[in-house]
Amino acid sequence: MRGIANLRVVADMLGDASYVFGRDPATVDAAIYGFVASIYFYETDTPLKRQVFQ
């Protein structure tokens, strides 16, 4: 599933960092938050939601 692969790429890109480009948030971090929040806060259990919680 493409969405799960996208979540893995984001997780790998961030690693232990809080933000993509260092110590301060950037526009890309807000975009990632929007993408992940729409999965996280969705009430129905989905494969994407299970991936977010891993």
N, C-alpha and C positions, 0 to 999 in steps of 0.2 A: 504494500500500500504506500502510495507516494507521501501521504501525510505523516506516516510513522517515520519514513526515511527523512523527511524534512525536520522532524523533531530531533532525530538522532544527530543530524548535521549541526543543528543549533546547540545541542548539548555538547557535542565534541568541540565546536568552535569556542564555546564559553569555558569549558573545562571547570576550573575552580574560580574563575573570575566572576565578578558581579556584573560587569558590563563588557560589551564587545570590544570597545577601543580603549579600555583602561579603567581608571578610577572614576571617571565621570560618565553619566549616561549621555547617549546621543540619540538622534532620531531613529536610528536602526533599533535601539533598545526599546523604544516606545512601540515600534512596529511589531517587534517580537512579542512584547507583552500583550498587545492586542490579539495577536494570533493565538498565543497560549491561553490567555484569559478566556477567550471564546470557547475553548475546549474545556478548561478547568471548571468554569462556572456553569456549564451546560448540565442540566439535571439528569439527563439520561446517560447510562453507562455505555460507552463506545470503546472500540479499540484505541482510538486516539487518547481518550481520557485515561485509560489504563496505562498508556505509554507515558503520559505526563506524570502520573503518580509513581513511576518506577524510579 
